[in-house]
Amino acid sequence: MVPVVKGFEPIQFETGEAWFGRQIPAVQAKMMGPGRYEAWTKGEFEFRELATVKPNEVWGPRAQVTPLKDLLSTGNQ
């Protein structure tokens, strides 16, 4: 939750995808790793697919990095 304060502009947040898109290719490749970066630049999956939300009966949903094999088996098909 973000408070709204009279007299101030609402806070503007940048998405992770927008921030990542502003980085130089070397930084992008280092962050993703060579396999993910190569597949992403070839359009084999969408940026939003990099994270997967898994349910957990005790703790609730949790986000995790999507394995490369899963990205390649489901991306853009």
N, CA, C and O of each residue as an XYZ file, in Angstrom:
308
protein
N       0.828     -1.170      0.000
C       0.000      0.000      0.000
C       0.879      1.241      0.000
O       1.927      1.280      0.645
N       0.438      2.241     -0.726
C       1.161      3.500     -0.811
C       0.192      4.616     -0.436
O      -0.887      4.717     -1.019
N       0.563      5.452      0.527
C      -0.355      6.521      0.928
C      -0.489      7.589     -0.154
O       0.450      7.854     -0.903
N      -1.662      8.191     -0.221
C      -1.909      9.337     -1.089
C      -1.980     10.548     -0.168
O      -2.783     10.585      0.764
N      -1.127     11.545     -0.440
C      -1.048     12.717      0.411
C      -1.502     13.940     -0.379
O      -0.971     14.233     -1.451
N      -2.486     14.649      0.162
C      -2.986     15.855     -0.506
C      -1.839     16.826     -0.727
O      -0.998     17.032      0.149
N      -1.822     17.423     -1.925
C      -0.800     18.405     -2.244
C       0.463     17.817     -2.851
O       1.361     18.559     -3.248
N       0.543     16.497     -2.926
C       1.707     15.836     -3.516
C       1.256     14.946     -4.664
O       0.182     14.346     -4.613
N       2.076     14.868     -5.687
C       1.792     13.977     -6.807
C       1.897     12.528     -6.340
O       2.744     12.207     -5.507
N       1.049     11.654     -6.867
C       1.180     10.226     -6.518
C       2.554      9.702     -6.932
O       3.118     10.131     -7.939
N       3.064      8.799     -6.164
C       4.365      8.195     -6.464
C       4.254      7.377     -7.741
O       3.310      6.606     -7.913
N       5.214      7.546     -8.628
C       5.261      6.789     -9.874
C       6.330      5.714     -9.739
O       7.482      5.999     -9.412
N       5.935      4.497     -9.991
C       6.874      3.384     -9.894
C       7.246      2.896    -11.282
O       6.415      2.881    -12.190
N       8.484      2.502    -11.440
C       8.966      1.926    -12.686
C       8.873      0.405    -12.563
O       9.209     -0.160    -11.523
N       8.421     -0.245    -13.615
C       8.357     -1.702    -13.580
C       9.766     -2.280    -13.685
O      10.694     -1.623    -14.156
N       9.898     -3.512    -13.239
C      11.178     -4.203    -13.381
C      11.567     -4.365    -14.837
O      12.740     -4.255    -15.194
N      10.576     -4.628    -15.675
C      10.848     -4.794    -17.105
C      11.356     -3.493    -17.718
O      12.283     -3.514    -18.528
N      10.759     -2.352    -17.339
C      11.212     -1.057    -17.871
C      12.638     -0.772    -17.405
O      13.481     -0.344    -18.193
N      12.904     -1.014    -16.114
C      14.254     -0.789    -15.596
C      15.262     -1.675    -16.323
O      16.322     -1.215    -16.748
N      14.912     -2.955    -16.458
C      15.808     -3.901    -17.113
C      16.081     -3.471    -18.560
O      17.206     -3.586    -19.046
N      15.051     -2.982    -19.234
C      15.196     -2.553    -20.620
C      16.145     -1.384    -20.795
O      16.696     -1.197    -21.880
N      16.347     -0.594    -19.755
C      17.277      0.537    -19.826
C      18.728      0.132    -19.588
O      19.634      0.942    -19.781
N      18.954     -1.087    -19.179
C      20.320     -1.536    -18.890
C      21.036     -1.915    -20.185
O      20.408     -2.305    -21.169
N      22.362     -1.792    -20.163
C      23.136     -2.187    -21.339
C      23.097     -3.712    -21.475
O      22.907     -4.421    -20.487
N      23.278     -4.218    -22.708
C      23.215     -5.666    -22.918
C      24.137     -6.478    -22.008
O      23.767     -7.574    -21.589
N      25.308     -5.972    -21.701
C      26.231     -6.722    -20.833
C      25.637     -6.916    -19.439
O      25.801     -7.980    -18.842
N      24.957     -5.909    -18.922
C      24.327     -6.012    -17.607
C      23.143     -6.978    -17.683
O      22.958     -7.816    -16.800
N      22.349     -6.854    -18.740
C      21.212     -7.761    -18.915
C      21.686     -9.213    -18.963
O      21.112    -10.078    -18.303
N      22.723     -9.474    -19.737
C      23.243    -10.836    -19.876
C      23.775    -11.360    -18.544
O      23.572    -12.526    -18.204
N      24.455    -10.498    -17.793
C      24.997    -10.922    -16.505
C      23.871    -11.254    -15.521
O      23.973    -12.215    -14.759
N      22.804    -10.461    -15.542
C      21.694    -10.686    -14.623
C      20.909    -11.944    -14.969
O      20.519    -12.699    -14.078
N      20.677    -12.173    -16.255
C      19.880    -13.330    -16.683
C      20.683    -14.609    -16.737
O      20.153    -15.697    -16.514
N      21.950    -14.479    -17.031
C      22.773    -15.649    -17.303
C      22.755    -15.895    -18.807
O      21.810    -15.494    -19.485
N      23.778    -16.544    -19.334
C      23.916    -16.666    -20.785
C      22.767    -17.402    -21.470
O      22.321    -16.966    -22.531
N      22.282    -18.484    -20.911
C      21.209    -19.255    -21.565
C      19.913    -18.490    -21.647
O      19.294    -18.430    -22.709
N      19.482    -17.895    -20.523
C      18.245    -17.120    -20.520
C      18.365    -15.905    -21.425
O      17.449    -15.598    -22.188
N      19.506    -15.208    -21.339
C      19.693    -13.998    -22.138
C      19.617    -14.315    -23.625
O      18.931    -13.618    -24.373
N      20.298    -15.336    -24.049
C      20.284    -15.703    -25.469
C      18.862    -16.053    -25.924
O      18.416    -15.592    -26.975
N      18.164    -16.854    -25.150
C      16.795    -17.240    -25.506
C      15.872    -16.023    -25.517
O      15.022    -15.905    -26.399
N      16.027    -15.122    -24.556
C      15.189    -13.920    -24.480
C      15.428    -13.012    -25.678
O      14.478    -12.490    -26.261
N      16.709    -12.817    -26.055
C      17.004    -11.947    -27.203
C      16.503    -12.554    -28.506
O      16.252    -11.829    -29.468
N      16.357    -13.867    -28.551
C      15.806    -14.533    -29.740
C      14.274    -14.543    -29.724
O      13.639    -15.007    -30.671
N      13.688    -14.026    -28.637
C      12.232    -13.979    -28.551
C      11.588    -15.301    -28.194
O      10.415    -15.520    -28.498
N      12.336    -16.187    -27.553
C      11.809    -17.506    -27.221
C      10.891    -17.502    -26.005
O      10.213    -18.495    -25.742
N      10.859    -16.410    -25.266
C       9.917    -16.250    -24.156
C       9.763    -14.765    -23.882
O      10.578    -13.954    -24.321
N       8.715    -14.415    -23.155
C       8.447    -13.033    -22.780
C       9.093    -12.733    -21.425
O       9.244    -13.630    -20.595
N       9.467    -11.492    -21.206
C      10.107    -11.086    -19.956
C       9.263    -11.485    -18.744
O       9.795    -11.946    -17.735
N       7.954    -11.305    -18.852
C       7.041    -11.598    -17.737
C       7.064    -13.070    -17.334
O       6.624    -13.413    -16.237
N       7.568    -13.942    -18.199
C       7.623    -15.370    -17.901
C       8.821    -15.754    -17.025
O       8.929    -16.902    -16.595
N       9.716    -14.802    -16.761
C      10.916    -15.101    -15.975
C      10.603    -15.499    -14.539
O      11.403    -16.176    -13.895
N       9.449    -15.085    -14.035
C       9.048    -15.451    -12.677
C       7.790    -16.299    -12.738
O       6.895    -16.055    -13.547
N       7.738    -17.293    -11.876
C       6.583    -18.173    -11.760
C       6.085    -18.098    -10.322
O       6.880    -18.133     -9.383
N       4.778    -17.996    -10.153
C       4.196    -17.981     -8.809
C       3.696    -19.384     -8.493
O       2.891    -19.953     -9.229
N       4.181    -19.922     -7.400
C       3.802    -21.268     -6.962
C       2.971    -21.165     -5.685
O       3.310    -20.398     -4.784
N       1.890    -21.933     -5.604
C       1.081    -21.901     -4.384
C       1.775    -22.651     -3.242
O       2.577    -23.558     -3.468
N       1.451    -22.254     -2.032
C       1.940    -22.953     -0.857
C       0.821    -22.905      0.178
O       0.374    -21.823      0.559
N       0.375    -24.048      0.625
C      -0.764    -24.123      1.532
C      -0.497    -23.447      2.878
O      -1.431    -22.968      3.522
N       0.745    -23.404      3.303
C       1.070    -22.827      4.604
C       1.392    -21.334      4.492
O       0.843    -20.521      5.235
N       2.269    -20.984      3.577
C       2.792    -19.621      3.504
C       2.124    -18.761      2.442
O       2.358    -17.554      2.390
N       1.314    -19.350      1.613
C       0.688    -18.593      0.529
C       1.562    -18.604     -0.717
O       2.616    -19.239     -0.733
N       1.129    -17.906     -1.755
C       1.870    -17.922     -3.019
C       3.277    -17.343     -2.862
O       3.513    -16.434     -2.066
N       4.205    -17.901     -3.652
C       5.577    -17.384     -3.634
C       6.096    -17.324     -5.067
O       5.771    -18.171     -5.900
N       6.891    -16.326     -5.330
C       7.487    -16.174     -6.649
C       8.830    -16.880     -6.680
O       9.558    -16.897     -5.688
N       9.150    -17.463     -7.827
C      10.459    -18.097     -8.004
C      10.900    -17.884     -9.442
O      10.081    -17.609    -10.319
N      12.184    -18.011     -9.672
C      12.735    -17.888    -11.018
C      12.284    -19.095    -11.837
O      12.413    -20.235    -11.391
N      11.761    -18.846    -13.023
C      11.320    -19.924    -13.896
C      12.545    -20.619    -14.499
O      13.394    -19.953    -15.092
N      12.651    -21.934    -14.360
C      13.778    -22.646    -14.964
C      13.826    -22.447    -16.490
O      12.790    -22.354    -17.147
N      15.026    -22.387    -17.027
C      15.199    -22.175    -18.465
C      14.475    -23.244    -19.269
O      13.868    -22.934    -20.294
N      14.527    -24.486    -18.828
C      13.850    -25.559    -19.570
C      12.353    -25.301    -19.668
O      11.736    -25.615    -20.686
N      11.760    -24.730    -18.615
C      10.336    -24.408    -18.639
C      10.064    -23.210    -19.565
O       9.050    -23.180    -20.262
N      10.963    -22.237    -19.568
C      10.804    -21.095    -20.460
C      10.830    -21.526    -21.919
O      10.058    -21.028    -22.739
N      11.716    -22.448    -22.232
C      11.859    -22.892    -23.618
C      10.729    -23.831    -24.031
O      10.422    -23.933    -25.219
N      10.113    -24.510    -23.088
C       9.043    -25.449    -23.446
C       7.701    -24.746    -23.574
O       6.783    -25.299    -24.180
N       7.553    -23.528    -23.018
C       6.257    -22.851    -23.070
C       6.298    -21.514    -23.767
O       5.242    -21.001    -24.137
N       7.438    -20.930    -23.963
C       7.523    -19.579    -24.504
C       7.058    -19.457    -25.948
O       7.455    -20.232    -26.818
N       6.202    -18.460    -26.178
C       5.743    -18.061    -27.519
C       5.219    -19.207    -28.361
O       5.485    -19.249    -29.562
N       4.500    -20.116    -27.785
C       3.961    -21.225    -28.574
C       2.471    -21.130    -28.669
O       1.837    -21.979    -29.296
